[in-house]
Amino acid sequence: MAAYDCIAVGGGSAGCVRAARLSEDGRARVPLLVGEARAGLGAAPRWMRLVGTGMHWGDRTTMVRPRGFPAPA
C-alpha cells in the first residue's frame, strides 16, 4: 500500500495548486482526489444530471441567513 504525507481533496483550481505546492520540492507525496472523475463530466453545470443516480452523493445543506450583513442588491 502506498504511503502519502497528506491528501489534497478537490481537483478545482485551488486543490490543484495546493497539491502542486505541497509536492513541488519532491519530499512530500501528495495524491489529488477528484470527486467528479468517475462521472466524466467536463462542466460544473452538468451536476444536475447526477441527481437521483448512483453518482449523486446526496449531500444536504441548509440555508443560513447572515447576521448583521446587508443582503446583496
N, C-alpha and C positions, 0 to 999 in steps of 0.2 A: 504494500500500500504506500502511496506517495505521501510525503510529509510536506506541509506548507507552513510558512511563517505567519501568514494571515490570508484571508479570503476577501476579495472585493466582490460585492454583490451588486449587480445592476450594470448593464452594458451601455448605459447612456453616456453622454459626453463626460459627465463628472466621474462616473465609475471607471471609464477607460483611462482618464487622466490619473485618477487615484492609483489604479493598478500599475500604470506605467511609472509613476513617480516612486512608488514603493519598491519597484523591482529594478530601477534604472542602474543602480550601482552593481548589480549582479550577485549581491549577497543574499537577497531575500527571494524566496519562491512565492509567487502570488498568482493563484488562478483567478480568472474573471468569470463569474457565473452570470449568465444572461437568461432571464425567465422566458422571454418570448422566442427563443431559438427554436424550440420544438414546434411552435405554432407556424413558423415560416412566414410570419407577417413582416412586411417591409415598412409599414407606416403605422404610427400610433393610432390614427383614427379608425383603423380596422378592428380594434379590440372588441367592438360591439358584436362582431360576428362570432365571438367565442362564448358569449353568454348562453348558458343552457347546454354547453357541450362539456366533454371531459377535460378540455383545455382551460376552462374557466376556473379560477381558484376559489371563487365565491367569497372574496373579501367583502366585508360590510364596513360602512363608515357612518358617522352621524354628523349632521351639520352643527358647527359650533359658531355661535354668533360672537363676534369680537366685542369686548367691553371697553368703552372709552375711546373707540376709534370711529370716526365718521365713515359711513358707507360710501363706496366709490360712486362717483356721479356718472 
